[in-house]
Amino acid sequence: MPRPFFHKLILSTTLQEKKLRIPDNFVKKFRDELSVAAALTVPDGHVWRVGIKKADNKVWFQEGWQEFLERYYIRVGYVLVFRYEGNSAFSNLLGGSKLNNCINWGGEVNPQTSKGVNNQAIRGAMPPEPKKRGRKRKVDPNLQESSAGNVDDVDMRFRCYESASARKRTVTAEERERAINAAKAFEPANPFCRVVLRPSYLYRGCIMYLPSCFAEKHLSGVSGSIKLQLPDGRQWSVRCLYKGGKAKFSRGWYEFTLENNLGEGDVCVFELLRAREFVLKVTVFRVMESAGLMHQSH
């Protein structure tokens, strides 16, 4: 059974109040277990302690909470997931936006607060754009979607972070932007989609979702496996499952990323070469100049 958890969308009022109220339904079940302080463990292993304030039937994270936000540069629109481990201890994960078909390009790091801290796992999502009434937000059908996920998805993300160490790299905002812009400028003649690799896509046993708009049109007939082909012709067999308008890579995907030295922030362009056999050509735009572009290095 998955451990209990709750998630909170960071609003401007949350930042102004300098405290975070824990949801009532969680408080009803665990209020008596919570002590005067909580231990928040982020995916990179760091533990941050925040004070717990109780008043009537309400509970907040308060003392140390503002410093936690500043340390990890958490802003309006971020979704924080708290998995309860017992004894006032929580595992903390930064989830994605709830907006469908909204790309999470990854965010810049606050240079004044991030020294000495591994921000790889914290930078996995960008805040969603606020919705405007009466107007529909334009969506680029070729961009990777982000999802907040259900209980199983959240538990899977935590297991991914716990199962292995990330391929860590220090990437600047300029390097990320360069890779993204290069990928946007690359438009194959065949149907394609773009995916920016997040930390949760690079752990053994994890899965990676493709944009639903691309999956619905071109991958609905996948029977269990797909071929990923590099520009030089080499291929990898990857398990691909399609269900409910979504397609995901599982077994074989981790090996593909490992053998081709893919890391967080790299942008993969998946181009459909053969529909019947389901062969996707993969062109990679890397954030690290030293690694080069995959379609140029072979």
Backbone hydrogen bonds in HBPLUS format (Angstrom, degrees):
<---DONOR---> <-ACCEPTOR-->    atom                        ^
c    i                          cat <-CA-CA->   ^        H-A-AA   ^      H-
h    n   atom  resd res      DA  || num        DHA   H-A  angle D-A-AA Bond
n    s   type  num  typ     dist DA aas  dist angle  dist       angle   num
A0084-TYR N   A0004-PRO O   2.80 MM  80  5.63 158.6  1.85 153.4 160.9     1
A0006-PHE N   A0082-PHE O   2.94 MM  76  5.40 149.0  2.03 143.0 152.1     2
A0082-PHE N   A0006-PHE O   2.78 MM  76  5.40 178.5  1.78 173.0 173.5     3
A0008-LYS N   A0080-LEU O   2.86 MM  72  5.34 153.5  1.93 150.0 158.8     4
A0080-LEU N   A0008-LYS O   2.93 MM  72  5.34 162.9  1.96 156.5 153.7     5
A0010-ILE N   A0078-TYR O   2.82 MM  68  5.41 174.6  1.82 170.0 171.8     6
A0077-GLY N   A0010-ILE O   2.75 MM  67  5.31 170.5  1.76 151.8 153.9     7
A0014-THR N   A0011-LEU O   3.08 MM   3  5.12 126.3  2.39  95.4 109.2     8
A0015-LEU N   A0011-LEU O   3.33 MM   4  6.77 150.2  2.43 146.5 152.9     9
A0016-GLN N   A0012-SER O   3.03 MM   4  6.30 152.4  2.10 145.4 153.6    10
A0017-GLU N   A0013-THR O   2.93 MM   4  6.02 156.2  1.99 147.8 152.8    11
A0020-LEU N   A0061-PHE O   2.90 MM  41  5.05 157.4  1.95 143.6 151.2    12
A0061-PHE N   A0020-LEU O   2.73 MM  41  5.05 155.6  1.79 145.8 152.4    13
A0022-ILE N   A0059-VAL O   2.88 MM  37  5.70 165.1  1.90 148.7 153.9    14
A0026-PHE N   A0023-PRO O   3.15 MM   3  5.51 129.2  2.42 105.0 117.3    15
A0027-VAL N   A0023-PRO O   3.03 MM   4  6.34 158.6  2.08 150.1 157.0    16
A0028-LYS N   A0024-ASP O   2.88 MM   4  6.10 154.9  1.94 156.3 161.3    17
A0029-LYS N   A0026-PHE O   3.17 MM   3  5.46 127.9  2.45 101.8 114.1    18
A0030-PHE N   A0026-PHE O   3.03 MM   4  6.22 156.1  2.09 154.5 161.8    19
A0031-ARG N   A0027-VAL O   2.81 MM   4  4.71 135.3  2.01 145.5 141.3    20
A0033-GLU N   A0030-PHE O   2.97 MM   3  5.31 139.9  2.13 109.2 121.1    21
A0034-LEU N   A0031-ARG O   3.21 MM   3  5.48 140.2  2.37 104.0 114.2    22
A0052-ILE N   A0036-VAL O   2.79 MM  16  4.96 167.9  1.80 126.6 125.1    23
A0038-ALA N   A0050-VAL O   2.76 MM  12  5.41 163.5  1.79 163.0 168.2    24
A0050-VAL N   A0038-ALA O   3.01 MM  12  5.41 156.0  2.07 147.9 155.6    25
A0039-ALA N   A0088-SER O   3.03 MM  49  6.49 152.9  2.10 147.6 156.1    26
A0090-PHE N   A0039-ALA O   2.80 MM  51  6.07 170.8  1.81 168.5 167.5    27
A0040-LEU N   A0048-TRP O   2.70 MM   8  4.99 175.0  1.70 153.7 154.8    28
A0048-TRP N   A0040-LEU O   2.72 MM   8  4.99 165.9  1.74 144.9 149.3    29
A0041-THR N   A0090-PHE O   2.84 MM  49  6.22 166.3  1.86 159.3 163.7    30
A0092-ASN N   A0041-THR O   2.76 MM  51  5.71 173.2  1.77 150.4 151.0    31
A0042-VAL N   A0046-HIS O   2.97 MM   4  5.65 155.4  2.04 162.5 168.4    32
A0045-GLY N   A0042-VAL O   2.86 MM   3  5.61 164.4  1.89 132.0 135.0    33
A0051-GLY N   A0063-GLU O   2.63 MM  12  4.53 161.7  1.66 137.3 144.1    34
A0062-GLN N   A0051-GLY O   2.84 MM  11  5.35 169.2  1.86 148.0 151.2    35
A0053-LYS N   A0060-TRP O   2.96 MM   7  5.19 160.8  2.00 143.4 149.7    36
A0060-TRP N   A0053-LYS O   2.88 MM   7  5.19 155.0  1.95 148.0 155.6    37
A0055-ALA N   A0058-LYS O   2.96 MM   3  5.31 164.8  1.98 150.8 154.6    38
A0058-LYS N   A0055-ALA O   2.88 MM   3  5.31 164.2  1.91 134.1 138.1    39
A0065-TRP N   A0062-GLN O   2.89 MM   3  5.25 165.1  1.91 134.0 137.1    40
A0068-PHE N   A0064-GLY O   3.07 MM   4  6.27 144.7  2.20 139.4 149.0    41
A0068-PHE N   A0065-TRP O   3.07 MM   3  5.01 118.3  2.46  92.9 108.4    42
A0069-LEU N   A0065-TRP O   3.04 MM   4  6.44 156.3  2.10 153.5 158.7    43
A0070-GLU N   A0066-GLN O   3.07 MM   4  6.33 160.2  2.11 148.2 153.3    44
A0071-ARG N   A0067-GLU O   2.82 MM   4  5.92 154.0  1.89 146.4 154.0    45
A0072-TYR N   A0068-PHE O   3.22 MM   4  6.40 155.6  2.28 148.1 152.4    46
A0074-ILE N   A0069-LEU O   2.98 MM   5  5.06 161.5  2.02 143.1 148.1    47
A0073-TYR N   A0070-GLU O   3.31 MM   3  4.85 161.0  2.35  93.9  99.4    48
A0078-TYR N   A0075-ARG O   3.24 MM   3  6.00 165.9  2.26 140.5 141.3    49
A0095-GLY N   A0079-VAL O   2.69 MM  16  5.14 146.5  1.80 158.8 165.6    50
A0081-VAL N   A0093-LEU O   2.74 MM  12  5.06 168.9  1.75 163.4 165.8    51
A0093-LEU N   A0081-VAL O   2.91 MM  12  5.06 155.5  1.98 147.8 153.9    52
A0083-ARG N   A0091-SER O   2.88 MM   8  5.09 171.8  1.88 155.1 156.2    53
A0091-SER N   A0083-ARG O   2.86 MM   8  5.09 159.9  1.90 146.6 152.0    54
A0085-GLU N   A0089-ALA O   2.84 MM   4  5.36 170.6  1.85 151.9 152.7    55
A0089-ALA N   A0086-GLY O   3.10 MM   3  5.56 148.6  2.20 112.5 121.2    56
A0113-THR N   A0110-ASN O   3.15 MM   3  5.63 153.7  2.22 113.4 120.5    57
A0114-SER N   A0110-ASN O   3.09 MM   4  5.89 131.5  2.34 159.9 172.1    58
A0117-VAL N   A0114-SER O   3.11 MM   3  5.39 157.8  2.16 135.3 132.5    59
A0123-ARG N   A0119-ASN O   3.06 MM   4  6.06 141.3  2.22 155.7 161.5    60
A0135-ARG N   A0132-LYS O   3.32 MM   3  5.77 163.0  2.35 127.9 129.0    61
A0143-LEU N   A0140-ASP O   3.18 MM   3  5.76 170.2  2.19 124.9 125.5    62
A0194-ARG N   A0142-ASN O   2.77 MM  52  5.90 158.8  1.82 163.8 166.2    63
A0154-VAL N   A0150-ASN O   3.00 MM   4  6.25 164.0  2.02 158.8 162.8    64
A0155-ASP N   A0151-VAL O   2.97 MM   4  6.18 165.9  1.99 153.2 157.1    65
A0156-MET N   A0152-ASP O   2.87 MM   4  6.02 151.7  1.95 145.5 153.8    66
A0157-ARG N   A0153-ASP O   2.94 MM   4  6.22 153.9  2.01 148.3 154.8    67
A0158-PHE N   A0154-VAL O   3.12 MM   4  6.46 158.1  2.17 150.6 155.8    68
A0159-ARG N   A0155-ASP O   3.01 MM   4  6.26 159.3  2.05 147.5 153.3    69
A0160-CYS N   A0156-MET O   2.91 MM   4  6.13 148.9  2.01 147.6 156.4    70
A0161-TYR N   A0157-ARG O   3.10 MM   4  6.43 157.7  2.15 148.9 153.3    71
A0162-GLU N   A0158-PHE O   2.97 MM   4  6.20 148.3  2.07 147.5 157.0    72
A0163-SER N   A0159-ARG O   2.90 MM   4  5.88 135.9  2.10 143.2 153.5    73
A0168-LYS N   A0166-ALA O   3.02 MM   2  5.41 112.7  2.49 108.9  91.6    74
A0176-ARG N   A0172-THR O   3.11 MM   4  6.45 158.5  2.16 149.9 155.4    75
A0177-GLU N   A0173-ALA O   2.96 MM   4  6.13 164.2  1.98 147.7 152.2    76
A0178-ARG N   A0174-GLU O   2.94 MM   4  6.10 152.8  2.02 144.6 152.0    77
A0179-ALA N   A0175-GLU O   3.15 MM   4  6.38 161.9  2.18 147.4 151.0    78
A0180-ILE N   A0176-ARG O   2.98 MM   4  6.23 162.1  2.01 154.5 159.8    79
A0181-ASN N   A0177-GLU O   2.91 MM   4  6.02 166.8  1.92 151.4 155.1    80
A0182-ALA N   A0178-ARG O   3.01 MM   4  6.13 156.0  2.07 145.4 152.1    81
A0183-ALA N   A0179-ALA O   3.01 MM   4  6.20 155.4  2.07 144.6 151.1    82
A0184-LYS N   A0180-ILE O   2.91 MM   4  6.17 153.5  1.99 149.7 157.4    83
A0185-ALA N   A0181-ASN O   3.05 MM   4  6.24 145.5  2.17 142.3 150.8    84
A0186-PHE N   A0183-ALA O   3.18 MM   3  5.17 144.8  2.31  97.3 107.6    85
A0272-LEU N   A0191-PRO O   2.85 MM  81  5.55 165.5  1.87 162.4 167.5    86
A0193-CYS N   A0270-PHE O   3.00 MM  77  5.40 139.7  2.16 136.9 149.3    87
A0270-PHE N   A0193-CYS O   2.85 MM  77  5.40 155.0  1.91 160.1 166.4    88
A0195-VAL N   A0268-CYS O   2.83 MM  73  5.21 153.1  1.90 150.7 159.4    89
A0268-CYS N   A0195-VAL O   2.81 MM  73  5.21 165.5  1.83 159.8 157.0    90
A0197-LEU N   A0266-ASP O   2.89 MM  69  5.57 175.5  1.89 170.5 171.0    91
A0265-GLY N   A0197-LEU O   2.83 MM  68  5.26 173.5  1.83 149.3 150.0    92
A0201-TYR N   A0198-ARG O   2.96 MM   3  5.47 162.6  1.99 118.4 124.1    93
A0202-LEU N   A0199-PRO O   3.08 MM   3  5.45 167.5  2.10 119.3 121.5    94
A0206-CYS N   A0203-TYR O   3.07 MM   3  5.56 161.7  2.10 137.7 137.5    95
A0208-MET N   A0249-PHE O   3.04 MM  41  5.13 152.3  2.12 136.6 144.5    96
A0249-PHE N   A0208-MET O   2.75 MM  41  5.13 159.2  1.80 149.8 152.9    97
A0210-LEU N   A0247-ALA O   2.98 MM  37  5.73 163.4  2.01 160.8 161.4    98
A0214-PHE N   A0211-PRO O   3.15 MM   3  5.49 125.0  2.47 105.2 117.9    99
A0215-ALA N   A0211-PRO O   2.99 MM   4  6.26 162.1  2.03 153.8 159.6   100
A0216-GLU N   A0212-SER O   2.88 MM   4  5.94 166.8  1.89 154.0 156.1   101
A0218-HIS N   A0214-PHE O   3.02 MM   4  6.04 155.7  2.08 152.5 159.1   102
A0219-LEU N   A0215-ALA O   2.87 MM   4  4.73 153.9  1.93 130.9 135.8   103
A0222-VAL N   A0219-LEU O   3.18 MM   3  5.50 168.4  2.19 118.1 118.4   104
A0240-CYS N   A0224-GLY O   3.12 MM  16  5.27 148.4  2.22 102.9 112.1   105
A0226-ILE N   A0238-VAL O   2.79 MM  12  5.38 144.5  1.92 149.8 161.7   106
A0238-VAL N   A0226-ILE O   2.88 MM  12  5.38 171.8  1.89 163.9 166.4   107
A0227-LYS N   A0278-PHE O   3.03 MM  51  6.36 174.6  2.03 161.8 163.6   108
A0280-LEU N   A0227-LYS O   2.78 MM  53  6.11 170.3  1.79 171.9 171.1   109
A0228-LEU N   A0236-TRP O   2.86 MM   8  5.16 167.8  1.88 154.6 158.5   110
A0236-TRP N   A0228-LEU O   2.86 MM   8  5.16 143.9  2.00 140.8 152.7   111
A0229-GLN N   A0280-LEU O   2.78 MM  51  5.96 166.9  1.80 148.9 152.2   112
A0282-VAL N   A0229-GLN O   2.79 MM  53  5.90 157.5  1.84 152.2 156.1   113
A0230-LEU N   A0234-ARG O   2.91 MM   4  5.49 159.0  1.95 159.3 165.1   114
A0233-GLY N   A0230-LEU O   2.89 MM   3  5.39 165.8  1.92 122.3 125.5   115
A0239-ARG N   A0251-ARG O   2.81 MM  12  5.17 174.4  1.82 161.9 163.6   116
A0250-SER N   A0239-ARG O   2.97 MM  11  5.43 152.7  2.04 147.2 151.3   117
A0241-LEU N   A0248-LYS O   3.06 MM   7  5.52 156.1  2.11 154.1 157.6   118
A0248-LYS N   A0241-LEU O   2.97 MM   7  5.52 152.0  2.05 148.4 157.2   119
A0243-LYS N   A0246-LYS O   2.87 MM   3  5.42 159.4  1.91 156.7 162.9   120
A0246-LYS N   A0243-LYS O   3.06 MM   3  5.42 156.9  2.11 112.0 119.4   121
A0253-TRP N   A0250-SER O   3.02 MM   3  5.69 163.0  2.05 141.1 146.4   122
A0256-PHE N   A0252-GLY O   3.09 MM   4  6.28 149.2  2.19 140.3 148.6   123
A0257-THR N   A0253-TRP O   3.01 MM   4  6.37 160.8  2.05 156.5 160.2   124
A0258-LEU N   A0254-TYR O   2.93 MM   4  6.13 154.7  2.00 150.7 158.4   125
A0259-GLU N   A0255-GLU O   2.92 MM   4  5.98 171.4  1.93 151.8 154.1   126
A0260-ASN N   A0256-PHE O   3.18 MM   4  6.16 136.2  2.38 137.9 148.3   127
A0262-LEU N   A0257-THR O   2.87 MM   5  4.93 171.7  1.87 151.6 153.2   128
A0261-ASN N   A0258-LEU O   3.21 MM   3  5.13 166.1  2.23 104.4 106.9   129
A0266-ASP N   A0263-GLY O   3.16 MM   3  5.87 164.5  2.18 136.6 140.9   130
A0267-VAL N   A0285-PHE O   2.88 MM  18  5.08 172.9  1.88 148.9 150.4   131
A0285-PHE N   A0267-VAL O   2.82 MM  18  5.08 164.5  1.85 151.0 156.3   132
A0269-VAL N   A0283-THR O   2.80 MM  14  5.11 161.1  1.83 151.8 158.3   133
A0283-THR N   A0269-VAL O   3.02 MM  14  5.11 161.5  2.05 142.2 148.0   134
A0271-GLU N   A0281-LYS O   2.82 MM  10  4.93 166.5  1.84 147.1 151.8   135
A0281-LYS N   A0271-GLU O   2.72 MM  10  4.93 156.6  1.77 153.7 150.8   136
A0273-LEU N   A0279-VAL O   2.89 MM   6  5.55 164.3  1.91 161.3 165.7   137
A0278-PHE N   A0274-ARG O   2.88 MM   4  5.45 116.7  2.29 128.5 144.4   138
A0279-VAL N   A0274-ARG O   3.07 MM   5  5.20 150.8  2.16 138.1 146.6   139
A0294-MET N   A0284-VAL O   3.23 MM  10  5.22 142.9  2.37 136.5 145.1   140
A0291-ALA N   A0288-MET O   3.08 MM   3  5.56 144.0  2.22 109.3 118.8   141
A0292-GLY N   A0289-GLU O   3.07 MM   3  5.22 132.7  2.30 100.4 113.1   142
A0296-GLN N   A0293-LEU O   2.92 MM   3  5.30 153.4  1.99 110.5 119.3   143
A0297-SER N   A0293-LEU O   2.96 MM   4  6.11 132.2  2.20 149.9 164.4   144
